[in-house]
């Protein structure tokens, strides 16, 4: 009975989300057709028409491949560094205050100011991945730290009473307890990695969706610009949904 009610509630929420999304698309189409949004907001049908033009579709696919590659590298790099830093803080509590401050300082660095520095030190091609990695590092560090702290204290006392080493407790208790929070952080990290990669491409990357958005904005190719923006949004939402699906599987197995 309870499971049926949960399924009904899930279906109802999904219907509300779909209806809200369709209303947003309808409002966009009406605003574009009537000119309410001005010349910078074309009708949604004009934006979708871009995808039917062969050379423009090929341009967006090549650009999307470059951006996804940079975002993926940044996501992997940032997540790895964030996890390692959080694990270090858990195993060596004396270092935790300093590592917390380090994470805050890194996250406080504005991408626009940091971009030129990365171009000089790492090169134009590496800048998108590095700018994607920075916010990912902070999100994963916070998520992993929060998850590690959520471990059951009674189980922790059991490990301590049984003479288990810190490494054993970490491997069999802390790391497993942190997994749901870590996956929740990864959902947000996917979207921030895409944003970081796009911004990083503005600093002279040879290709990418960020370059397409910048060039079309300067040349006032508005439908193509919005088409590129929608590709960025679509990739981000797809990544978010995939991580969310994995998160639900993990939660069911851990419950």
C-alpha positions in Angstrom: 0.0 0.0 0.0 2.7 2.4 1.0 4.7 1.5 -2.2 1.7 2.2 -4.3 1.2 5.6 -2.7 4.8 6.4 -3.3 4.5 5.4 -7.0 1.4 7.5 -7.4 3.1 10.5 -5.8 6.1 10.0 -8.1 3.9 9.9 -11.2 2.1 13.0 -10.0 5.3 14.9 -9.5 6.5 13.8 -12.9 3.3 15.1 -14.5 3.7 18.4 -12.8 7.2 18.7 -14.0 6.3 17.9 -17.6 3.4 20.3 -17.6 5.6 23.1 -16.2 8.2 22.4 -18.9 5.6 22.5 -21.6 4.2 25.7 -20.3 7.7 27.2 -20.4 8.2 26.1 -24.0 4.8 27.5 -24.9 5.6 30.9 -23.3 8.9 31.0 -25.1 7.2 30.3 -28.5 4.6 33.0 -27.9 7.1 35.6 -26.7 9.3 34.9 -29.7 6.5 35.0 -32.3 4.9 38.2 -30.9 8.2 40.0 -30.4 7.7 40.5 -26.7 11.2 39.4 -26.0 12.7 41.7 -28.6 15.1 40.6 -31.4 17.3 38.6 -29.0 14.5 36.1 -28.2 13.5 34.2 -31.4 10.6 31.8 -31.5 11.4 28.3 -30.3 10.5 26.9 -33.8 13.2 29.2 -35.3 15.8 27.8 -32.8 14.8 24.2 -33.6 15.1 24.9 -37.3 18.8 25.4 -36.8 19.1 21.7 -36.0 17.7 20.7 -39.4 20.4 22.6 -41.4 23.2 20.2 -42.1 26.3 22.4 -41.7 24.9 24.0 -38.5 24.1 20.7 -37.0 27.6 19.4 -37.8 29.0 22.6 -36.3 27.1 22.1 -33.0 28.0 18.4 -32.8 31.7 19.1 -33.2 31.5 21.9 -30.7 29.5 19.8 -28.2 32.1 17.0 -28.5 34.9 19.4 -27.5 33.0 21.0 -24.6 31.9 17.6 -23.3 35.5 16.4 -23.4 36.7 19.4 -21.5 33.8 19.2 -19.0 34.4 15.5 -18.5 38.1 16.0 -17.8 37.3 18.8 -15.4 34.7 16.7 -13.7 37.0 13.8 -13.2 39.9 16.0 -12.1 37.8 18.1 -9.7 36.0 15.1 -8.2 39.2 13.2 -7.7 40.9 16.1 -5.9 37.7 16.9 -3.9 37.4 13.3 -2.7 41.1 13.0 -1.9 41.0 16.2 0.1 37.9 15.2 2.0 39.4 11.8 2.8 42.6 13.4 4.0 40.6 15.6 6.3 38.7 12.6 7.6 41.8 10.5 8.3 43.9 13.4 9.6 41.4 15.7 11.6 44.2 18.1 12.5 44.4 19.2 8.8 40.6 19.7 8.4 40.4 23.4 9.3 43.2 24.3 6.9 41.7 22.1 4.1 38.3 23.8 4.7 39.8 27.2 4.2 41.7 26.0 1.1 38.4 24.8 -0.5 36.7 28.1 0.3 39.6 30.1 -1.2 39.7 28.0 -4.3 35.9 28.4 -4.8 36.1 32.1 -4.2 38.4 32.7 -7.2 36.3 34.3 -10.0 36.6 32.4 -13.3 36.8 35.6 -15.3 39.8 36.7 -13.3 41.4 33.3 -13.2 41.0 32.5 -16.9 43.8 34.7 -18.2 46.2 33.3 -15.6 45.4 29.8 -16.7 45.8 30.7 -20.3 49.3 31.9 -19.6 50.3 29.0 -17.3 48.4 26.0 -18.8 47.6 27.1 -22.3 44.3 27.9 -24.1 43.3 24.3 -24.7 43.7 23.2 -21.1 41.9 26.3 -19.6 38.3 25.0 -20.1 39.0 21.7 -18.3 40.7 23.5 -15.4 37.9 26.1 -15.0 35.5 23.2 -15.0 37.5 21.4 -12.3 37.6 24.3 -9.8 33.9 24.5 -8.9 33.6 20.7 -9.1 36.4 20.4 -6.5 34.6 22.5 -4.0 31.2 20.8 -4.5 32.6 17.3 -4.2 34.8 18.3 -1.2 31.7 19.7 0.6 29.5 16.7 -0.3 32.2 14.1 0.6 33.0 15.9 3.9 29.3 16.0 4.8 28.8 12.4 3.9 31.8 11.2 5.9 30.4 13.0 9.0 27.1 11.2 8.6 28.5 7.8 9.5 26.6 6.0 12.3 28.3 6.8 15.6 27.3 3.5 17.1 28.9 1.6 14.2 31.9 3.8 14.7 32.1 2.9 18.3 31.8 -0.8 17.3 34.7 -0.5 15.0 36.7 1.2 17.7 35.9 -1.4 20.3 36.8 -4.2 18.0 40.2 -2.7 17.4 39.8 -1.9 13.8 42.3 0.4 12.2 41.4 3.9 10.9 41.8 2.6 7.4 39.4 -0.3 8.0 36.8 1.9 9.5 37.2 4.4 6.7 36.8 1.7 4.0 33.9 -0.2 5.5 32.0 2.6 7.2 32.9 6.1 6.4 33.3 5.8 2.6 30.1 3.8 2.2 28.1 6.3 4.4 29.4 9.1 2.2 28.3 7.6 -1.1 24.7 9.1 -1.2 25.9 12.6 -0.3 28.8 12.2 -2.8 26.4 11.3 -5.6 24.1 14.2 -4.7 27.1 16.5 -5.1 28.0 14.9 -8.4 24.6 15.9 -9.8 25.4 19.5 -9.2 29.0 19.0 -10.3 27.9 17.9 -13.7 26.2 21.1 -14.5 28.9 23.3 -13.0 31.5 21.4 -15.0 29.6 22.3 -18.2 29.4 25.9 -17.2 33.1 26.1 -16.3 34.1 24.5 -19.6 31.9 26.9 -21.6 33.4 29.9 -19.8 36.9 28.5 -20.2 36.4 28.3 -24.0 35.8 32.1 -24.1 39.5 32.6 -23.4 40.6 31.4 -26.8 39.9 27.7 -27.1 40.0 26.5 -30.7 36.5 25.0 -30.6 33.6 24.3 -28.3 30.1 25.5 -27.6 31.4 28.5 -25.7 33.1 29.6 -28.9 29.9 29.1 -30.9 27.9 31.1 -28.3 30.5 33.9 -28.3 30.9 34.2 -32.1 27.1 34.0 -32.8 26.5 36.7 -30.2 29.0 39.0 -31.8 27.6 38.3 -35.3 24.0 38.5 -34.1 23.2 35.0 -35.3 20.6 34.7 -32.5 18.8 31.4 -33.4 22.2 29.6 -33.7 23.3 31.2 -30.4 20.2 29.9 -28.6 20.5 26.5 -30.3 24.0 26.2 -28.8 22.7 27.3 -25.4 20.0 24.6 -25.6 22.7 22.0 -26.4 24.6 23.0 -23.3 21.4 22.8 -21.2 20.5 19.5 -22.7 23.9 17.9 -22.0 23.8 19.3 -18.4 20.3 18.0 -17.7 21.2 14.6 -19.2 24.2 14.3 -16.9 22.1 15.4 -14.0 19.5 12.8 -14.7 22.0 10.0 -15.2 23.7 10.7 -11.8 20.3 11.0 -10.2 19.3 7.5 -11.6 22.5 6.0 -10.2 21.8 7.8 -6.9 18.3 6.3 -6.6 19.8 2.8 -7.3 22.4 3.2 -4.6 19.8 4.5 -2.1 17.5 1.6 -2.7 20.4 -0.9 -2.1 21.5 0.9 1.0 18.0 1.2 2.5 
